[in-house]
Amino acid sequence: MDQKPVACTASSHSHKIKPILAIEYSNLSAIWLSYALWIETYGTGLWRRLTQTSSSPTFGHNFSNRVEHTGKTDSTSPNDLDEIPLPNQTSSQLMIRRSLTTTATPFLAIAALLPALLLQGCSLIAQPTRSDTLTADEAIADTAPPKQIEVPERPFPAETLYALLVAEMAGSRERYDIALGNYIQQAHKTRDPGVAARATRIARYLNARQAALDTSLLWIDISPEDLEARYTAATELAQSGQLDKAMEQSNYLQDHGGKAIYQIIAAQAASSSNEEREALIQQYLTLNKQYPKDTELLVGLGLMYQQQNQPEDALKMARKALDINDELIPAVILETRLLTLLDREDEAIKRAATLLNRHPDNDRLRLQYARLLATTDLEKAQAQFDELLENSPNDPELIYALALINNERGELDTARNYFLELTAFEHHRSSAYYYLGRISEKEQQWDMALQYFLQVEPGPDFMPAALQSTDILVRGGQTGAAHKRLNLLRERFPAQAERFYLLEGEVLSKHLQLTDAQKVLSEGISQFPNSPPLLYSRAMVNEQLDRLDDMEDDLRLILKSDPDNATALNALGYTLADRTTRYDEAYVLISQALQLKPDDPAILDSMGWVQYRLGNYPEAILRLQEAMKAYPDHEIAAHLGEVLWVSGQREEAEEIWKQGLQLHPDSRIITDVINRLKAIESTTSNP
C-alpha cells in the first residue's frame, strides 16, 4: 500500500518544538552554527525564496549566473526535430571551484531565531514547484500547471533539517555534489514529496541524468497523483531511452488531464530500431483513435514516420495537426522539413514565411525559416540569423551559423570576427579554430593558419585540421616535423593510427614526395597488415612510381580478402587498360566492378577507356558520355575528347576539352592529350 505523502508546517507550535529541544547539545550547536553561517551570508529572506516556485533551484544569490557550463543548461533539441524540446539533452559539466569554508557568526546573535527556523524551514522546503528544465509550451500550446497535491503535515527530525541546511550552504558555495547528495539522501530517508521534488529539480538543473531519473521515480512513489512528478519522470525516462515506461507515464498524464509528452518520446525514438519504432507507431495509432484531435500525438506520429523514411505519411500527420491548429509551430516546422526532404523547398519557405509574418516574435520559427533559406539564399538567411542574434547575442549556435554563412559568401573579415568570438565558448571552439585556419590559408598566412589548426581538439574537425597542418608543414619543407607530429598523434590516439598513416601518405603523395609516401604507407601496413585503405593507397603511389608489379600485388591482396571490392577491381582494371596491353583481363575486372556499381562515374570512365583500347569506339564514346554526364570532370573530358578525336569527330573533341578546361583550367591531363594527339597528327601528315 502506498504511503501518504506528508510535509511539515509551522502550525501547532507546541508539539513541534519538543523533538528539536530534546536533541543533544552538540547537535543543537552544530545546527545553530550552520544557520548562523547561512544568516551571515544570505539573510533570512533567502530561505523563503529558495523554495518558492522559480525557474531554477537557486542556491544563494545568482546561482544560475555562477554555474559554469561546457554546454547549455536549458532545454535542447532532439536530433531530428530541434523544436521539439527534450529536457537537458546536452550534458553540462559543472566546474566546482570553491570549498565550504567561512567564518562563524556570534552564537548568541542568532539563538533566538532558531526555533522559528526549525518550525517553518521544513514547510518551506517541502513546497512543490514547477520543473525548472522544461515547460510543455516549448513543444506545443500552453497548458495549465500541474495539479498541486495537498499533503498531510509532519515535523522533520533535527538531523534532516541540518542536512538540508548543509545542502543549501553547499549549493551557495558551488559544492553541488554535496547539495545534491544531501537532498537525495534525505528524499529517501524522509519520503517527503517536497524534498523529493527539490532533489529532482537540482539533479535536472545539473544534468545529473541518473539522479534525476531516480528521484523523479521516488517522487511518484511518494506522491502518485502529482502530475508534475509524472511529467518529470516521463521526460527522464524518455531521455534514458526507456520509451515504454515513458509511454506509461505519458498515458497517465493524458488520462488525468496532464500534459502528455508524445512528441518528446517520438523524438527519442530516432535512436530505436525500425522494429521498436514500428511498435511505438502502433501504440500511437491506437491512442489516436481514442484522441483524434490530440496534436501532440499527430506530430509525434509525423516524427516517427519521418524516422522510418516515410516522408509522405509524416507530412499527412503534420497536416492533420495543422487542420486542428493551423498555427501550431512544431507542426509547421515538421511540415517544412518534410517538404524540403521531398524537394519542395519553395513551398516550405513560403509556408514558414507566411506563419512568421503572423508570429514575428517566435524565434523557433524564425530559426527554421533561416535554415530553410540557407539552402537557397544565403543573403536572406544571414538577415534572419542577424535578427535572431540580436535577440540572443550570446548564443553560440547563432554565432556559428553566421560565421559559416559569411565564410561561404566570401565575407572573410566578418566570418573571422564571428569565429574569433566563438573561441570564447567551449561549444564549437575547435570548429572555430579550424575555420580560422582555413581563412588564414586562403590569405596565404601559413604560420597563422598552422597555429589555428594546432589548437583544434579531438572531434569532427580534428582530422581535417591534422590534414591541413601536415600539408602546410610539408609544403614548407618541414616534412620531418610533420612526420614527428604525426608519430606523436599515433601514440596519443592509437585507435586512429591507421588514419594518420593514410593522411601522411596522402599529403606526401600530393606534393610528389612519392618515395617518402611509399615508405610511410609501408610502415603503416607493417602495423596494420592487410589493411585495404593502406594497401590501396600504396598501390596508387606504386603506380606513380611505375612499380606496376608492386601495385598489382597490393590490389590483388585486397581482392583476395574482398573479391567484391569494386574500387580495387576498377583500379586494377583501369591500370591494366591504360598502362599495359592486357586489355581482355582489364575488361573482365572493370565489368565486375560495373556490375557491383553500375552508376559509378569512375567505373563508367574505365569501361569507356578499355572499350577504346579494344577498338570499340562507339561503345567507348557512349560510356564516356554517361560518365561525363554523371560527374563532369577534366580527366573524363580528356578521355572522351581523345576517343572523339581518334574517331574523326574533331570539333566535338575540342568542345569537350574546352568544357574540361573550364572545370579545371590548369589540367595537365587535357593539355598532354591535346599535345600528344596533335604531335601524332603532325608526324603522320609529314612522314
Salt bridges, closest charged atoms under 4 A:
GLU68 OE2 - ARG97 NH1 2.42
ASP82 OD1 - ARG337 NH2 2.78
ASP82 OD1 - ARG371 NH1 2.82
GLU83 OE1 - ARG337 NH2 3.82
GLU168 OE2 - ARG198 NE 2.85
GLU174 OE2 - ARG66 NE 3.39
GLU174 OE1 - ARG97 NH2 3.41
GLU174 OE2 - ARG98 NH2 3.55
ASP177 OD2 - ARG175 NH2 3.35
ASP221 OD2 - ARG191 NH2 2.90
GLU228 OE2 - ARG201 NH2 3.11
GLU236 OE2 - ARG204 NE 2.93
GLU236 OE2 - ARG209 NH2 2.62
GLU296 OE1 - LYS259 NZ 3.64
GLU327 OE2 - ARG358 NH1 2.94
GLU327 OE1 - HIS359 NE2 2.64
GLU335 OE2 - ARG319 NE 2.87
GLU335 OE1 - ARG351 NE 2.91
GLU347 OE2 - ARG319 NH2 3.07
GLU347 OE1 - ARG344 NE 3.00
GLU387 OE2 - ARG366 NH2 3.44
ASP395 OD1 - LYS72 NZ 3.82
GLU397 OE2 - HIS427 NE2 2.86
GLU397 OE1 - HIS428 NE2 3.09
ASP413 OD1 - ARG416 NH1 2.87
GLU426 OE1 - ARG429 NH1 3.16
GLU441 OE1 - ARG438 NE 2.93
GLU443 OE1 - ARG416 NH2 2.55
ASP471 OD2 - ARG475 NH2 2.50
ASP471 OD1 - LYS510 NZ 3.04
ASP471 OD1 - HIS511 NE2 2.86
GLU504 OE2 - HIS483 ND1 2.61
GLU504 OE1 - ARG490 NH2 2.90
GLU543 OE2 - ARG579 NH1 2.52
ASP546 OD1 - ARG579 NH2 2.42
ASP550 OD2 - ARG547 NE 2.99
GLU552 OE2 - ARG556 NH2 3.25
GLU552 OE2 - ARG582 NH2 3.05
ASP554 OD1 - ARG538 NH2 2.83
ASP578 OD1 - ARG613 NH2 3.57
GLU585 OE2 - ARG556 NH2 2.85
GLU585 OE1 - ARG582 NE 3.06
ASP605 OD1 - HIS639 ND1 2.89
GLU619 OE2 - ARG623 NE 3.12
GLU626 OE1 - ARG623 NH1 3.52
GLU642 OE1 - ARG676 NH2 2.82
GLU681 OE2 - ARG650 NH1 2.73
